[in-house]
Each structure stands twice: as structure tokens, then as C-alpha cells.
Amino acid sequence: MKKCIIDFRMRNNEKEYIKSLGYELIETRYNNSVYDEIASHVDILYTKIDDILVYAPRKLY
């Protein structure tokens, strides 16, 4: 099955549409290393290098 990484705040109707296209959804988690408005944006938190998916670390405090 194809996978799609999404912002956990995505609306349910959008999630259902993407699922209907045959994708398994993987939701981001809140990342406190950046400000609230972008704290779960996929394009801010993830990048792909060759075949490796890299996720931005979170602050631990």
C-alpha cells in the first residue's frame, strides 16, 4: 500500500479522500522545536535523502 505523511491537524474529509485514493496515512506529531503554526507541517519536519526519510528532532524539556 502507498503511504502518505500528513499533518495531524488535517480535516477528516480530506483524510478520507486521500484514503480513498489508496493511501495509508501517517500523521505527524507536534514538534516543539518550531513555532506553533508550523509545528506539524510535513514539509518542515521531514525530508527524503536517497531512500532514507529524515525527521526533525524535538526538544526535550
PyMOL commands that set and color helices and strands:
alter all, ss='L'
color gray80, all
select helices_A, chain A and resi 12-20+36-38+42-45
alter helices_A, ss='H'
color red, helices_A
select strands_A, chain A and resi 2-6+23-27+46-49+52-55
alter strands_A, ss='S'
color yellow, strands_A
deselect
rebuild
show_as cartoon
